[in-house]
Structures are given as structure tokens and as C-alpha cells.
């Protein structure tokens, strides 16, 4: 059985990082190699990011992946369940 590897992301931290980078959702998607709809769903908290996707987004923003994750460990556990 293949395990689904997803990481909790903090939608507000992701949104703020994108805005600070002065990127539109489409520009971030292009830099990260993902779709604009994926960026939108991540920012709206509708999906938890796959490990690879979160790393792609962090790399595109020039940030460590931890900067896109919840600060509160309890929130990280809640988002993962």
C-alpha cells in the first residue's frame, strides 16, 4: 500500500509569503511547476500539500519549507488528521 505523504501548511503564511515575493498565484505556480488551482487550494486551506508540492512552493519562494508550516505543533497535528 502506498502511503499518502502530506504536510500541513499554514494557508496564511503561504499567502503572506507569496504577496511578500510580489508574485501572483499564476507566477508562483509557474515557478513551482504546479497549477494555479493548486496554489489557490493551498492558500484557501482546502487541501493539505503533498510533501513534494510544499517543497516546490517553498523553493519557488526561496524559503525553507518550515516557513510555510504552522507555528503551533498542535495546529500541525490537527491539520494532518
C-alpha positions in Angstrom: 0.0 0.0 0.0 1.3 3.4 -0.9 1.2 5.9 1.9 -0.1 9.4 1.2 2.6 11.8 2.4 1.1 15.2 3.1 2.3 18.0 5.2 0.2 20.6 6.9 0.7 24.1 5.6 -0.3 27.3 7.1 -2.5 29.0 4.5 -2.0 32.4 5.9 1.8 32.0 6.0 1.7 30.8 2.4 -0.4 33.7 1.2 1.8 36.3 3.0 5.0 34.7 1.6 3.6 34.9 -1.9 2.5 38.5 -1.5 5.9 39.5 0.0 7.5 37.9 -3.0 5.2 40.0 -5.2 4.0 37.0 -7.1 0.6 36.3 -8.4 -0.8 32.9 -7.9 -0.1 32.1 -11.6 3.5 33.3 -11.2 4.1 31.2 -8.2 2.5 28.2 -9.9 4.8 28.6 -12.9 7.9 28.9 -10.7 6.9 25.9 -8.6 5.8 23.8 -11.6 2.3 23.3 -10.2 -1.1 24.5 -11.4 -2.6 27.8 -10.3 -5.6 25.9 -8.9 -3.3 24.0 -6.6 -1.8 27.3 -5.3 -5.4 28.6 -4.8 -6.5 25.4 -2.9 -3.4 25.5 -0.7 -4.0 29.2 0.2 -7.6 28.6 0.9 -6.8 25.6 3.1 -8.9 23.2 1.0 -6.1 20.7 0.7 -3.0 19.6 2.6 0.1 19.8 0.4 1.9 16.7 -0.7 5.5 16.7 0.6 6.9 17.3 -2.9 4.4 20.1 -3.7 5.2 22.0 -0.5 8.9 21.7 -1.2 8.4 23.0 -4.7 6.4 26.0 -3.4 9.0 26.8 -0.7 11.8 26.6 -3.3 10.0 28.8 -5.7 9.6 31.4 -2.8 13.2 31.0 -1.7 12.1 29.8 1.8 12.7 26.8 3.9 9.6 24.6 3.9 9.2 25.2 7.7 8.3 28.8 6.9 5.1 27.5 5.3 4.1 25.2 8.1 2.0 26.1 11.2 4.0 27.6 14.1 1.9 25.8 16.7 2.6 22.0 16.7 -1.0 21.4 17.8 -2.2 23.0 14.7 0.1 20.9 12.6 -1.3 17.7 14.2 -4.9 18.9 13.7 -4.3 19.8 10.0 -2.7 16.5 9.4 -5.6 14.5 10.7 
